[in-house]
């Protein structure tokens, strides 16, 4: 899908160009969303540029992601995608600054893009030039990552409250399997968010160091602001990783403690039942003469010995504080 936007008096305006209609000269942003080969060729012919393919966008070498060719800037970054689902992913986006136009090539309908379009439709200052549009989109992406990290941090805090109940609160029944699953999902989301932040850091650094006159001083100042936000979010993501790792280790430690307590109970029960079992086995032997065998009170004496030999170890363990 090819979306064409032009600056208007009230903000960014979408223009329908159809399958073969001309692209307006005043168009400032051409957005390729899941483009067909025909749409890519159309943009390449109109603007005289080379739009990277999906395979080229996935290459991790910096030289293949961030470069300048004949005065045209090509910027590719990895962005967090499907952050609100159980299976978050990352996707690649290519920004192309060609002349007075911004071209974006992407294969995912990102919430940050939709939010930026809605914002730009009522704020004309954001669409006066292609570099400002680029910075605005990058800022929207960073804000989206910030929201995701804030949500993950809140989820981790909630898990911590369940795993480590505060003083005065009786701990409820703990489902450690569920807690471990939530911690793992949070860690995976943080990992992909950090990957996006690292990619954005490289893109913003390249944009700041670029000597291209297509990037105005106003846009460079905005780039520096976004770059500082990315650094702060990267530090926060690192903090969340450490917190999630601590919570994971602590939860696994509590699982081990619970397992040891269960094994301790079985061990104590085995020790308590061992002497009565020996006494019962002794009086159950088929010999002609067994002490107390013919006494009317013999069965009660044997029962008393069983009870005493079972209580004695229990009292000893209790006194030692092992129970």
C-alpha positions in Angstrom: 0.0 0.0 0.0 1.3 3.4 -0.9 0.2 6.3 1.3 0.9 9.8 0.1 0.8 12.8 2.5 1.0 16.5 1.8 1.3 19.4 4.2 -1.9 21.3 4.7 -3.1 24.4 6.5 -4.4 22.3 9.4 -1.7 19.6 9.4 -0.7 16.5 7.5 -3.2 15.4 4.8 -3.5 12.0 3.1 -3.9 12.1 -0.7 -5.4 9.2 -2.7 -3.2 8.6 -5.8 -4.8 5.3 -6.9 -2.9 2.5 -8.7 -1.5 4.7 -11.5 -2.3 8.3 -10.5 0.5 10.9 -10.4 2.2 11.6 -7.1 1.7 15.3 -6.2 4.8 17.5 -6.4 4.0 18.9 -2.9 4.0 15.4 -1.4 6.3 15.4 1.6 5.9 11.8 2.8 5.5 8.6 0.9 4.7 5.7 3.2 5.1 2.2 1.7 3.2 -0.3 3.9 3.7 -3.9 2.8 4.4 -2.6 -0.7 4.0 -4.7 -3.9 6.9 -4.8 -6.3 4.9 -2.5 -8.6 4.6 0.1 -5.9 8.3 0.0 -5.1 9.2 0.4 -8.8 6.8 3.3 -9.1 8.4 5.2 -6.2 11.9 4.4 -7.5 11.0 5.7 -11.0 9.4 8.9 -9.7 12.1 9.8 -7.2 15.1 8.2 -8.9 16.1 6.2 -5.9 16.6 2.5 -4.9 14.2 1.3 -2.3 15.8 -1.5 -0.3 14.1 -4.9 -0.4 12.9 -6.7 2.7 15.9 -9.0 2.6 18.3 -6.1 2.4 16.5 -4.4 5.3 17.2 -7.4 7.5 21.0 -7.2 7.1 22.7 -6.3 10.4 25.8 -4.7 9.0 25.8 -0.9 9.8 27.1 -0.1 6.4 24.1 -1.8 4.8 21.6 0.0 7.1 23.0 3.5 7.4 24.5 5.1 4.4 24.3 8.1 1.9 24.1 7.6 -1.8 24.1 10.5 -4.2 22.8 12.9 -1.6 20.1 10.5 -0.5 20.1 9.3 3.1 19.1 5.6 3.8 18.4 4.8 7.4 17.2 1.4 8.5 16.4 0.5 12.1 14.8 -2.4 14.1 11.6 -1.6 15.9 9.6 -3.4 18.5 6.4 -4.9 17.1 3.3 -6.7 18.7 4.3 -5.5 22.1 0.8 -6.0 23.5 0.7 -9.7 22.5 2.2 -12.8 24.1 4.7 -13.1 21.2 6.4 -9.7 20.7 8.5 -9.4 17.6 10.8 -6.9 15.9 10.5 -5.5 12.4 12.7 -3.3 10.2 11.8 0.1 8.9 13.8 2.0 6.3 13.7 5.8 6.2 14.8 7.5 3.0 15.5 11.3 2.8 15.4 12.1 -0.9 15.2 15.8 -1.8 12.4 17.4 0.0 10.6 14.1 0.6 10.6 11.3 3.2 10.0 7.8 2.1 9.3 5.0 4.6 9.4 1.4 3.7 7.9 -1.0 6.3 6.2 -4.4 6.5 4.2 -3.9 9.8 1.4 -1.6 10.7 2.9 -0.1 13.8 0.9 1.7 16.5 3.5 4.4 16.7 3.0 5.3 13.0 -0.8 5.5 13.3 -0.4 7.6 16.4 2.0 10.0 14.7 -0.3 10.4 11.7 -3.2 11.2 14.0 -1.0 13.8 15.8 0.4 15.3 12.6 -3.1 15.8 11.1 -3.7 18.5 13.7 -0.2 19.9 14.1 1.1 21.6 10.9 4.5 22.4 12.5 5.4 18.8 12.4 5.1 18.4 8.6 6.8 21.5 7.2 9.8 19.4 6.0 10.9 15.8 5.5 13.5 15.9 8.3 11.0 17.1 10.8 8.6 14.3 9.8 11.5 11.8 10.3 12.2 13.1 13.7 8.6 13.1 14.6 8.2 9.5 13.6 11.3 8.5 15.6 10.0 10.3 18.6 6.7 8.5 18.3 8.6 5.2 18.2 10.6 6.1 21.2 7.5 7.1 23.1 5.9 3.8 22.3 8.9 1.9 23.6 8.8 4.0 26.8 5.2 3.0 27.3 6.1 -0.6 26.9 8.9 -0.4 29.4 6.7 1.4 31.9 4.1 -1.4 31.5 6.7 -4.2 31.9 8.1 -2.4 35.0 4.7 -2.3 36.5 4.1 -6.0 35.8 7.4 -6.9 37.4 6.5 -5.0 40.5 3.2 -6.9 40.7 5.0 -10.2 40.4 7.4 -9.1 43.1 4.5 -8.3 45.5 3.1 -11.7 45.0 6.4 -13.5 45.4 7.6 -11.4 48.3 4.4 -10.3 50.3 5.0 -7.3 52.5 5.2 -7.6 56.3 1.9 -8.2 58.0 0.4 -9.9 55.0 -0.1 -13.6 54.9 1.2 -15.2 51.7 -1.4 -16.8 49.6 -1.1 -19.9 47.5 1.8 -19.2 45.1 1.6 -20.4 41.6 5.3 -20.3 40.8 4.8 -21.6 37.3 2.6 -18.7 36.4 5.0 -16.2 38.0 8.0 -17.7 36.1 6.0 -17.4 32.9 5.2 -13.7 33.5 8.9 -13.0 34.4 10.0 -14.7 31.2 7.6 -12.8 29.0 8.7 -9.6 30.6 12.3 -10.4 30.0 11.7 -11.2 26.4 9.8 -7.9 25.9 12.6 -6.0 27.5 15.2 -7.7 25.4 13.4 -6.8 22.2 12.9 -3.2 23.4 16.7 -3.0 24.1 17.4 -4.3 20.6 15.2 -1.5 19.2 16.9 1.1 21.4 20.3 0.0 20.3 19.3 0.2 16.6 17.7 3.7 17.2 20.9 4.9 18.9 23.0 4.0 15.8 20.5 5.7 13.5 20.3 8.9 15.5 24.1 8.9 15.9 24.5 8.6 12.1 21.9 11.3 11.5 23.7 13.7 13.9 27.1 13.1 12.3 25.8 13.3 8.7 27.0 16.3 6.8 24.0 16.3 4.6 22.4 19.7 4.1 19.0 18.1 3.9 18.9 18.0 7.7 18.2 21.5 9.1 19.5 22.8 12.3 16.1 22.6 13.8 15.8 19.0 12.9 19.3 18.3 14.3 18.3 19.9 17.6 15.3 17.6 17.8 17.5 14.6 16.9 19.7 15.4 19.9 16.7 15.5 22.2 15.4 12.2 20.9 18.9 10.7 21.3 19.0 11.7 25.0 15.6 10.1 25.5 16.9 6.9 23.9 20.0 6.8 26.2 17.8 7.3 29.3 15.4 4.5 28.1 18.4 2.2 27.5 19.6 2.8 31.1 16.1 2.1 32.4 15.8 -1.1 30.3 19.2 -2.2 31.7 17.8 -1.6 35.2 14.6 -3.7 34.4 16.8 -6.5 33.1 18.6 -6.7 36.4 15.4 -6.5 38.3 13.8 -9.3 36.3 16.9 -11.4 36.6 16.9 -11.0 40.4 13.2 -11.8 40.6 13.8 -14.9 38.4 16.7 -16.1 40.7 14.6 -15.4 43.8 11.6 -17.2 42.5 13.7 -20.3 41.5 15.2 -20.2 45.0 11.7 -20.2 46.6 10.8 -23.1 44.4 13.8 -25.0 45.7 13.0 -24.1 49.3 9.4 -25.4 48.9 10.7 -28.6 47.3 13.2 -29.1 50.2 10.3 -28.5 52.7 8.3 -31.2 51.0 11.2 -33.6 51.1 11.9 -32.8 54.7 8.3 -33.7 55.6 8.7 -37.1 53.9 12.0 -37.7 55.6 10.5 -36.9 59.1 7.5 -39.1 58.4 9.8 -41.9 57.4 11.9 -41.5 60.6 8.7 -41.4 62.8 7.2 -44.6 61.3 10.5 -46.6 61.2 10.6 -47.7 64.9 6.9 -48.7 65.0 7.4 -50.7 61.8 10.3 -52.5 63.5 8.2 -53.3 66.5 5.3 -54.5 64.4 7.6 -56.7 62.3 9.1 -58.2 65.5 5.8 -59.2 67.1 4.5 -60.4 63.7 7.2 -63.1 63.4 6.0 -66.7 63.2 8.1 -68.2 66.1 6.7 -70.5 68.7 7.8 -68.2 71.5 7.6 -64.4 71.4 7.6 -62.2 74.5 4.1 -61.0 75.5 2.5 -63.1 72.9 0.2 -64.9 75.3 -0.4 -62.0 77.7 -3.8 -60.4 77.6 -2.3 -57.0 77.7 0.4 -57.8 75.1 -1.3 -56.0 72.3 -1.6 -52.8 74.3 2.0 -53.0 75.4 3.1 -53.3 71.8 0.8 -50.5 70.7 2.2 -48.3 73.5 5.8 -49.1 72.4 4.9 -48.1 68.9 3.4 -44.8 70.0 6.3 -44.0 72.3 9.0 -44.8 69.7 7.1 -42.6 67.2 6.7 -39.6 69.5 10.2 -39.7 70.9 11.9 -38.7 67.5 9.2 -36.1 66.9 9.8 -34.4 70.3 13.5 -34.5 69.7 13.2 -32.8 66.3 10.8 -30.2 67.7 13.2 -29.4 70.5 16.1 -29.0 68.0 14.0 -26.7 65.9 14.1 -28.8 62.8 10.4 -28.8 62.4 
